[in-house]
Amino acid sequence: MPLPIRSIAVSAAVLGFFAMGIIGSFGGLSPCTCSKRAILGAAVAYLTAGTASKAINAILTQAMIASQTSKRERPGDSGS
């Protein structure tokens, strides 16, 4: 079963937004600068998590296909 790409990416973006916001506020940045950086960080986290999830789904799909084809190609198997 493939991973839910959008929910993983949104969760990563929300966590990235708050992490960047908190780090920026503790760093003494102005609220405007802090929010701009947090939004950019959330966008980067969304894109990264989405790309990583797609890659993981492709790897898992290939592994499932390889597993099923190897089961069907076993010598001496009656096909059951």
N, C-alpha and C positions, 0 to 999 in steps of 0.2 A: 504494500500500500504506500503510495507516494506521500511525502510530507506536505503539510499545508503551507505553501510558500508565502502567501499574503499574510497570514496570521503571525508567522515567525518574523517576517520582515517588519510588520507594524510593531510587534513587541520589542524588537531590537531598536527601532526608531524611537519609541517612547522612552525606553531605558537610556538610550544615547542622549536624547534631549534633556532629560532630567539630570543625568550625570554631568553633561557639559554645563548646564545651568548652575548646578551646585558648585562645581569646581570653579567656574567663573566668578560666582558671587563670593566664594571664599578667597579668591585671588584679588579681590578689590576692584573688579571691573565695573563699569557703569551698567545699569540695567539694560540699556539699549544695545551695547556691545555684547553683553552676556547673552541676550536673547537672539541676536543675529548669529553668534557663534553656535548657540544651541540648535538653532534651526538648520544651519549648515551641517552640524554634526549628526543631526537626526536624518537628514537626507542621505548623507554618506553611509550611515548605519543601515538605512532602509535598502539602499542599492547593494551594499555589500552582503547583507543577510539574504536578500532575494537571489543574488547571483550564486552565493554559496548553497542555498537550498536547491536551486535548479541543478547545480553540479552534483549534489548528493543524490537527488532524485534520479539523475541520469545514471549514476554509478549503481544505485540500487536496482534500477530497471534492467540494466545490462546484466547484473548478477543474477536476477531472477530469470531472465531469458536463458542465460548460460546454464543455470541449474536445471531448468525444464528440458532444454535440448540434450543435456548430458544424460538425464534420466531416460529419455526416449531412445538414445543411441547406444544404450548398454547392450553388449552382445549377450545372447542367451536369454534376454528378457522376453516374456510372453506377451508383453504389452498391457498387462493388467495393472 
